[in-house]
């Protein structure tokens, strides 16, 4: 009986593997095209031979691309790391307050904060530009960092609030009895239990900020432009040397890829934390 069931599952399993393999090939096809194009010489790049391997590995494309937007890469690292850390810490404190320190109006403030998640970038671009110009933050990284921190607070607050809701109130009550106050409870009890929540927020925020283009191109000047703007400028012009934008795209994707490789296994675990209570 068991052997018969195994024989029935055998074809289904292999069909599933085949479908997964086809899906992987479909999604990895563009990645292959980007890599082989980046490794070709400009004269070798033609539509008829787009899928062919390069006749000679042209590694110089990566060196030229690095020189073209090395400053943009540094700007993006400063922007993404700073904005991610600040928004993660503020979101953690917001989630801590909204989940464990009830106060009048909390049920109104939290939905209003979440409403910020649904405001399109385009709808507030002009007033945001005018505000940053009036306060003297337009054109540089500080204004862009502030923008991403404010726009990231709704999602970071939501993630941490759901995560902290699972922490038993008895643990905080025991800390209060031992004399811990607001920040003492956070530093000694809540923060050490927040690793999974911080992993989710760091991956989410870093990826969103690193890949964002609209704010970057409209709120910064050339010297402070992040890598997405530099990459768009690298691909501009009438006669595009396509090996350079492709090499630049690979270099631009490496930081987020490294983040996912290092922290990816914790992402789903942290994302589901707080989704089921009780």
BELUR-V604032 format. One record per residue. N is the residue number from 1. RES is the residue in three letters. PHI is phi as a letter, one per 30 degrees, with the letter a starting at -180 (999 if undefined). Layout:
n: (N | N)
res: (RES | RES)
phi: (PHI | PHI)
This chain:
n: (1 | 2 | 3 | 4 | 5 | 6 | 7 | 8 | 9 | 10 | 11 | 12 | 13 | 14 | 15 | 16 | 17 | 18 | 19 | 20 | 21 | 22 | 23 | 24 | 25 | 26 | 27 | 28 | 29 | 30 | 31 | 32 | 33 | 34 | 35 | 36 | 37 | 38 | 39 | 40 | 41 | 42 | 43 | 44 | 45 | 46 | 47 | 48 | 49 | 50 | 51 | 52 | 53 | 54 | 55 | 56 | 57 | 58 | 59 | 60 | 61 | 62 | 63 | 64 | 65 | 66 | 67 | 68 | 69 | 70 | 71 | 72 | 73 | 74 | 75 | 76 | 77 | 78 | 79 | 80 | 81 | 82 | 83 | 84 | 85 | 86 | 87 | 88 | 89 | 90 | 91 | 92 | 93 | 94 | 95 | 96 | 97 | 98 | 99 | 100 | 101 | 102 | 103 | 104 | 105 | 106 | 107 | 108 | 109 | 110 | 111 | 112 | 113 | 114 | 115 | 116 | 117 | 118 | 119 | 120 | 121 | 122 | 123 | 124 | 125 | 126 | 127 | 128 | 129 | 130 | 131 | 132 | 133 | 134 | 135 | 136 | 137 | 138 | 139 | 140 | 141 | 142 | 143 | 144 | 145 | 146 | 147 | 148 | 149 | 150 | 151 | 152 | 153 | 154 | 155 | 156 | 157 | 158 | 159 | 160 | 161 | 162 | 163 | 164 | 165 | 166 | 167 | 168 | 169 | 170 | 171 | 172 | 173 | 174 | 175 | 176 | 177 | 178 | 179 | 180 | 181 | 182 | 183 | 184 | 185 | 186 | 187 | 188 | 189 | 190 | 191 | 192 | 193 | 194 | 195 | 196 | 197 | 198 | 199 | 200 | 201 | 202 | 203 | 204 | 205 | 206 | 207 | 208 | 209 | 210 | 211 | 212 | 213 | 214 | 215 | 216 | 217 | 218 | 219 | 220 | 221 | 222 | 223 | 224 | 225 | 226 | 227 | 228 | 229 | 230 | 231 | 232 | 233 | 234 | 235 | 236 | 237 | 238 | 239 | 240 | 241 | 242 | 243 | 244 | 245 | 246 | 247 | 248 | 249 | 250 | 251 | 252 | 253 | 254 | 255 | 256 | 257 | 258 | 259 | 260 | 261 | 262 | 263 | 264 | 265 | 266 | 267 | 268 | 269 | 270 | 271 | 272 | 273 | 274 | 275 | 276 | 277 | 278)
res: (UNK | UNK | UNK | UNK | UNK | UNK | UNK | UNK | UNK | UNK | UNK | UNK | UNK | UNK | UNK | UNK | UNK | UNK | UNK | UNK | UNK | UNK | UNK | UNK | UNK | UNK | UNK | UNK | UNK | UNK | UNK | UNK | UNK | UNK | UNK | UNK | UNK | UNK | UNK | UNK | UNK | UNK | UNK | UNK | UNK | UNK | UNK | UNK | UNK | UNK | UNK | UNK | UNK | UNK | UNK | UNK | UNK | UNK | UNK | UNK | UNK | UNK | UNK | UNK | UNK | UNK | UNK | UNK | UNK | UNK | UNK | UNK | UNK | UNK | UNK | UNK | UNK | UNK | UNK | UNK | UNK | UNK | UNK | UNK | UNK | UNK | UNK | UNK | UNK | UNK | UNK | UNK | UNK | UNK | UNK | UNK | UNK | UNK | UNK | UNK | UNK | UNK | UNK | UNK | UNK | UNK | UNK | UNK | UNK | UNK | UNK | UNK | UNK | UNK | UNK | UNK | UNK | UNK | UNK | UNK | UNK | UNK | UNK | UNK | UNK | UNK | UNK | UNK | UNK | UNK | UNK | UNK | UNK | UNK | UNK | UNK | UNK | UNK | UNK | UNK | UNK | UNK | UNK | UNK | UNK | UNK | UNK | UNK | UNK | UNK | UNK | UNK | UNK | UNK | UNK | UNK | UNK | UNK | UNK | UNK | UNK | UNK | UNK | UNK | UNK | UNK | UNK | UNK | UNK | UNK | UNK | UNK | UNK | UNK | UNK | UNK | UNK | UNK | UNK | UNK | UNK | UNK | UNK | UNK | UNK | UNK | UNK | UNK | UNK | UNK | UNK | UNK | UNK | UNK | UNK | UNK | UNK | UNK | UNK | UNK | UNK | UNK | UNK | UNK | UNK | UNK | UNK | UNK | UNK | UNK | UNK | UNK | UNK | UNK | UNK | UNK | UNK | UNK | UNK | UNK | UNK | UNK | UNK | UNK | UNK | UNK | UNK | UNK | UNK | UNK | UNK | UNK | UNK | UNK | UNK | UNK | UNK | UNK | UNK | UNK | UNK | UNK | UNK | UNK | UNK | UNK | UNK | UNK | UNK | UNK | UNK | UNK | UNK | UNK | UNK | UNK | UNK | UNK | UNK | UNK | UNK | UNK | UNK | UNK | UNK | UNK | UNK | UNK | UNK | UNK | UNK | UNK | UNK | UNK | UNK | UNK | UNK | UNK)
phi: (999 | d | d | d | d | d | d | d | d | e | d | d | d | d | d | d | d | d | d | d | d | d | d | d | d | d | d | d | e | d | d | e | d | d | d | d | d | d | c | c | d | e | d | d | d | b | d | d | c | d | c | d | d | d | d | b | d | c | d | d | e | d | d | d | d | d | d | d | b | d | d | d | d | d | d | d | d | d | d | d | d | d | d | d | d | d | d | d | d | d | d | d | d | d | d | d | d | d | c | b | b | d | b | e | j | d | d | c | d | d | d | d | d | d | e | d | d | c | d | d | e | d | d | c | d | d | d | d | e | d | d | d | d | d | c | i | c | d | j | c | d | e | d | d | d | e | d | d | d | d | d | d | d | e | d | d | d | d | d | d | d | d | d | d | d | d | d | e | d | d | d | d | d | d | d | d | d | d | j | d | c | e | d | d | d | d | d | c | b | d | d | d | c | c | e | d | d | d | d | d | d | d | d | d | d | d | d | d | d | d | c | d | b | d | d | d | d | c | c | b | d | e | d | c | d | d | d | d | d | d | d | d | d | d | d | d | j | d | c | c | d | d | d | d | e | d | d | d | d | d | d | d | d | d | e | d | d | d | e | d | d | d | c | d | d | c | d | d | d | d | d | d | d | j | d | b | b | j)
